[in-house]
Amino acid sequence: MPAPYNAPSSGRRASQANPNVRVSHAERTEVTDGLSKHYADGRLDEEEFNERLDRAMKAKTRSDLDGVFDDLPEPQGSGPTAAGRSGWTTGRIISVVTGAVLMVCSLGLLGGGAAATWATTADRHGGYVDLGTQSYHTTGHALASGQVELSTAAGRWDVARTLFGTVRLRVTATPGGAPVFAGIAPAGAADRYLSGVAYATVTGFPGDHPSYLGHAGGAPAVLPAQARIWTVQTTGPGTQTLAWPVTGGRWTVVAMNADGSAPVNIRVNVAASLPALPWIATGLLIAGVVFLTAGALLITLPVRNASRERAARPAADPPVLG
């Protein structure tokens, strides 16, 4: 009687107790791989290889494969790999790593969305989101921002105004609240007004303190409130509020003592209406949920499938007893 079929890479596992079990594509592939290995090693000539290969491809039940490997040893290295035994293929490992990266990214997106939601609700007062307060000082006659360049209108859509809305500056002279001036002008006009004036340009905030670039000169020839260059301006004692509907272009913010004297010591609070912030918060939260869901699926599906394969393999391939 012919010997029962033994798959070449299964450690000589026997066929199922019922020889009439139908053969799967995976089993046919395993047999053809084993035959190819033996043919490459010279154990089978071309005629023998083709005959056995044809038999394997036409097999319908496991009994049809009986004796295919009776006169052949098990090919070295054809046994199941550690990945095959555990169910962890390269694709599944890549899926889990990608899922982990997406879940980490989702934490940043959800955190940003939560912060934006908090800013647009709890931190919004009088329609403005507080962006911070800073003190400034110069021995000259004026303080100026660096040139602020904002995106110009695209068709009928002004990008800068959509993002920032209205910017509010609250400027107070320190100490004592002496009369102060603040204005916003096109950058070119502000440069011409400050030409020949001793003033300082704010260049940055290293270590949470402003840094300055000083410009030599004297007092302004015209008091700031009398210069007709300002798009918006405010002047007076105490805290002065300047509200500017943001417009695309290049702009400079200038603060001075109302009488143009030196030095200048002020405290400035900046706030903005930020009409796009709720939409940004919503977008970040949605993206965070999508990344989190995708990451969870990329992790759980390979883990589940690998576990199922590992649990099912002993039942499908029982070891030879005796």
C-alpha positions as CSV (number, residue, x, y, z in Angstrom):
1,M,0.0,0.0,0.0
2,P,1.4,3.5,-0.8
3,A,2.7,5.6,2.0
4,P,0.6,8.5,3.2
5,Y,1.5,12.0,1.8
6,N,4.1,13.9,3.8
7,A,4.5,17.6,3.1
8,P,8.1,18.4,2.5
9,S,8.4,21.4,4.8
10,S,6.2,20.2,7.6
11,G,8.7,18.0,9.4
12,R,7.2,14.9,7.7
13,R,3.7,15.5,9.1
14,A,1.2,12.9,8.1
15,S,-2.0,13.6,6.1
16,Q,-5.2,13.9,8.0
17,A,-6.6,10.6,9.3
18,N,-9.2,10.9,6.5
19,P,-7.2,10.6,3.2
20,N,-10.1,12.0,1.3
21,V,-9.6,15.5,2.7
22,R,-9.5,18.0,-0.2
23,V,-6.1,19.6,-1.0
24,S,-5.7,23.4,-0.6
25,H,-3.8,25.8,-2.8
26,A,-1.4,26.3,0.0
27,E,-0.7,22.5,0.2
28,R,-0.2,22.3,-3.5
29,T,2.2,25.2,-3.4
30,E,4.1,23.6,-0.5
31,V,4.5,20.4,-2.5
32,T,5.7,22.2,-5.7
33,D,8.2,24.2,-3.7
34,G,9.6,21.0,-2.2
35,L,9.8,19.3,-5.6
36,S,11.6,22.4,-7.0
37,K,14.1,22.3,-4.2
38,H,14.9,18.6,-4.9
39,Y,15.1,19.2,-8.7
40,A,17.5,22.1,-8.0
41,D,19.6,19.8,-5.8
42,G,19.8,17.2,-8.5
43,R,17.7,14.5,-6.8
44,L,15.1,14.5,-9.6
45,D,15.8,14.7,-13.3
46,E,13.6,16.8,-15.5
47,E,11.2,14.0,-16.5
48,E,10.7,12.9,-12.9
49,F,10.2,16.5,-11.7
50,N,7.6,17.2,-14.4
51,E,5.7,14.0,-13.7
52,R,5.5,14.6,-9.9
53,L,4.8,18.3,-10.5
54,D,1.9,17.4,-12.8
55,R,0.6,15.0,-10.2
56,A,0.7,17.6,-7.5
57,M,-1.1,20.2,-9.5
58,K,-3.8,17.8,-10.5
59,A,-4.3,16.4,-6.9
60,K,-7.8,16.8,-5.5
61,T,-7.4,15.0,-2.2
62,R,-4.4,14.3,0.0
63,S,-4.4,10.7,-0.9
64,D,-3.5,11.8,-4.5
65,L,-0.2,13.1,-3.1
66,D,0.7,9.9,-1.3
67,G,4.2,8.7,-2.1
68,V,5.3,12.0,-3.8
69,F,8.2,12.3,-1.4
70,D,8.7,8.7,-0.3
71,D,12.2,8.4,-1.9
72,L,13.3,12.0,-1.1
73,P,14.7,13.5,2.1
74,E,13.2,16.6,3.6
75,P,14.9,19.7,2.0
76,Q,17.1,21.6,4.4
77,G,15.8,25.1,5.2
78,S,12.4,24.3,3.9
79,G,10.8,24.0,7.3
80,P,8.6,26.7,8.7
81,T,10.5,29.8,9.7
82,A,10.1,31.5,13.0
83,A,7.9,34.0,11.3
84,G,5.8,31.3,9.9
85,R,5.5,29.5,13.2
86,S,4.5,32.6,15.0
87,G,2.3,34.0,12.3
88,W,4.3,37.2,12.1
89,T,5.1,38.0,8.5
90,T,7.1,41.0,7.3
91,G,4.0,42.7,6.1
92,R,2.3,42.3,9.5
93,I,5.4,43.7,11.3
94,I,5.4,46.7,9.0
95,S,1.7,47.2,9.6
96,V,2.1,47.3,13.3
97,V,5.1,49.7,13.2
98,T,3.1,52.0,10.8
99,G,0.1,51.8,13.1
100,A,2.3,52.8,16.1
101,V,3.6,55.8,14.2
102,L,0.1,56.9,13.3
103,M,-1.1,56.6,16.9
104,V,1.8,58.7,18.1
105,C,1.0,61.3,15.4
106,S,-2.7,61.2,16.5
107,L,-1.7,62.2,20.0
108,G,-0.1,65.4,18.7
109,L,-3.1,66.2,16.5
110,L,-5.6,65.5,19.3
111,G,-3.5,67.6,21.7
112,G,-3.3,70.5,19.2
113,G,-7.0,70.2,18.6
114,A,-7.8,70.3,22.3
115,A,-5.5,73.3,22.9
116,A,-7.2,75.1,20.0
117,T,-10.6,74.3,21.3
118,W,-9.6,75.6,24.8
119,A,-8.2,78.8,23.2
120,T,-11.4,79.5,21.2
121,T,-13.6,78.9,24.2
122,A,-12.1,79.3,27.7
123,D,-9.3,81.7,26.6
124,R,-11.5,84.0,24.5
125,H,-12.6,87.3,26.1
126,G,-14.6,89.9,24.4
127,G,-14.2,88.1,21.1
128,Y,-10.4,88.0,21.3
129,V,-7.9,85.3,22.1
130,D,-5.1,86.5,24.4
131,L,-1.7,86.0,22.7
132,G,0.4,87.4,25.5
133,T,1.9,90.5,27.2
134,Q,5.5,91.8,26.9
135,S,7.5,94.8,28.1
136,Y,9.7,96.8,25.7
137,H,12.4,99.4,26.3
138,T,14.6,101.7,24.2
139,T,16.8,104.7,24.9
140,G,15.7,106.1,21.5
141,H,12.5,107.9,20.5
142,A,10.6,105.0,19.1
143,L,10.1,101.2,19.1
144,A,9.3,99.4,15.9
145,S,8.4,95.9,15.0
146,G,10.2,94.1,12.2
147,Q,8.3,94.2,8.9
148,V,5.3,92.0,9.1
149,E,4.5,90.5,5.8
150,L,1.0,88.9,5.5
151,S,-0.5,87.0,2.6
152,T,-2.4,89.2,0.2
153,A,-5.9,88.6,-1.0
154,A,-6.3,85.6,-3.3
155,G,-9.2,86.6,-5.5
156,R,-11.9,87.6,-3.1
157,W,-10.4,85.6,-0.2
158,D,-8.1,87.6,2.0
159,V,-6.1,84.8,3.6
160,A,-4.5,86.9,6.4
161,R,-7.9,88.3,7.5
162,T,-9.5,84.9,7.5
163,L,-6.8,83.5,9.7
164,F,-6.2,86.4,12.1
165,G,-9.4,88.5,11.9
166,T,-8.8,91.6,13.9
167,V,-5.6,92.2,15.9
168,R,-5.9,94.2,19.1
169,L,-3.0,95.9,20.8
170,R,-3.2,97.4,24.3
171,V,-0.2,99.7,24.9
172,T,0.6,101.3,28.3
173,A,3.6,103.5,29.1
174,T,5.6,102.3,32.1
175,P,5.8,103.4,34.8
176,G,2.9,105.8,35.5
177,G,0.9,105.6,32.3
178,A,2.2,108.7,30.6
179,P,0.7,109.6,27.2
180,V,1.7,107.1,24.6
181,F,1.2,106.6,20.8
182,A,0.8,103.4,18.8
183,G,0.2,103.1,15.1
184,I,0.4,100.6,12.2
185,A,1.6,101.8,8.8
186,P,2.7,100.3,5.5
187,A,6.4,99.3,6.0
188,G,7.7,101.7,3.4
189,A,5.9,104.7,4.9
190,A,7.1,103.8,8.4
191,D,10.7,103.5,7.2
192,R,10.5,106.9,5.7
193,Y,9.0,108.5,8.9
194,L,11.7,106.8,11.1
195,S,14.6,107.8,8.8
196,G,17.0,109.9,10.8
197,V,15.3,109.0,14.1
198,A,17.0,107.2,17.0
199,Y,14.9,104.1,17.5
200,A,15.1,100.4,18.1
201,T,13.6,97.5,16.0
202,V,12.4,94.4,17.8
203,T,14.3,91.5,16.2
204,G,13.2,88.5,18.3
205,F,12.6,87.0,21.7
206,P,15.6,84.9,22.8
207,G,15.0,83.6,26.3
208,D,11.5,85.2,26.5
209,H,13.0,88.7,26.4
210,P,13.0,90.9,23.3
211,S,16.2,91.6,21.4
212,Y,16.7,94.9,19.6
213,L,18.5,96.4,16.7
214,G,19.4,100.0,17.4
215,H,19.3,102.8,14.8
216,A,21.3,106.1,15.4
217,G,19.6,109.5,14.9
218,G,17.7,112.2,16.7
219,A,14.2,113.2,17.6
220,P,11.4,112.9,15.0
221,A,10.7,116.0,12.9
222,V,7.0,115.5,13.2
223,L,5.0,114.2,16.2
224,P,3.7,110.7,15.5
225,A,0.0,111.6,15.8
226,Q,0.5,114.3,13.2
227,A,2.1,112.1,10.6
228,R,-0.4,111.0,8.0
229,I,1.0,107.6,7.3
230,W,-1.0,105.4,9.8
231,T,-3.6,102.9,8.7
232,V,-4.8,102.8,12.4
233,Q,-3.5,104.8,15.3
234,T,-4.2,105.7,18.9
235,T,-2.7,108.1,21.4
236,G,-3.4,109.3,24.9
237,P,-2.6,108.7,28.6
238,G,-3.0,105.3,30.3
239,T,-3.7,102.2,28.3
240,Q,-4.4,102.8,24.7
241,T,-6.2,100.2,22.5
242,L,-5.5,99.8,18.9
243,A,-7.8,97.5,16.8
244,W,-6.6,96.6,13.3
245,P,-8.6,94.5,10.8
246,V,-5.7,92.5,9.4
247,T,-5.0,93.1,5.7
248,G,-2.5,91.5,3.4
249,G,0.7,93.4,2.8
250,R,3.9,94.5,4.5
251,W,3.3,96.4,7.7
252,T,5.3,98.0,10.7
253,V,3.9,98.6,14.2
254,V,5.4,101.7,15.9
255,A,5.1,102.8,19.5
256,M,6.4,106.1,20.9
257,N,5.8,108.6,23.7
258,A,3.0,110.9,22.5
259,D,5.4,113.9,22.6
260,G,8.1,112.0,20.7
261,S,10.6,112.1,23.6
262,A,13.1,109.4,24.7
263,P,13.4,107.0,26.3
264,V,10.4,104.7,25.5
265,N,9.2,102.2,28.0
266,I,5.9,100.4,27.3
267,R,4.0,97.2,28.0
268,V,2.0,95.7,25.1
269,N,-0.8,93.1,25.2
270,V,-1.6,91.3,21.9
271,A,-4.9,89.6,21.2
272,A,-6.6,88.5,18.0
273,S,-10.1,87.4,17.0
274,L,-8.8,84.3,15.1
275,P,-12.0,83.5,13.3
276,A,-10.5,80.4,11.7
277,L,-9.5,78.9,15.0
278,P,-12.7,76.8,15.6
279,W,-12.3,75.3,12.1
280,I,-8.6,74.6,12.8
281,A,-9.5,72.9,16.1
282,T,-12.2,70.8,14.4
283,G,-9.8,69.8,11.6
284,L,-7.1,68.8,14.1
285,L,-9.5,66.7,16.1
286,I,-11.0,64.9,13.1
287,A,-7.5,64.2,11.7
288,G,-6.4,62.9,15.2
289,V,-9.4,60.5,15.3
290,V,-8.7,59.3,11.8
291,F,-5.0,58.7,12.6
292,L,-5.9,57.0,15.8
293,T,-8.5,54.7,14.2
294,A,-6.2,53.8,11.3
295,G,-3.3,53.1,13.7
296,A,-5.5,50.9,15.9
297,L,-6.6,48.9,12.9
298,L,-3.1,48.5,11.5
299,I,-2.1,47.1,14.9
300,T,-5.1,45.0,15.9
301,L,-5.7,43.2,12.6
302,P,-2.2,41.8,12.2
303,V,-2.2,40.8,15.9
304,R,-5.5,39.0,15.6
305,N,-4.7,37.3,12.3
306,A,-1.3,36.1,13.6
307,S,-2.9,34.8,16.8
308,R,-5.5,32.9,14.8
309,E,-3.0,31.3,12.5
310,R,-0.8,30.3,15.4
311,A,-3.8,28.8,17.2
312,A,-5.0,27.0,14.0
313,R,-1.7,25.5,12.8
314,P,-1.4,22.6,15.2
315,A,-4.9,21.3,14.3
316,A,-4.2,21.6,10.6
317,D,-0.8,19.9,10.7
318,P,-0.7,17.2,13.4
319,P,2.7,15.7,14.1
320,V,3.5,12.1,13.1
321,L,3.0,9.8,16.1
322,G,5.0,6.6,16.3
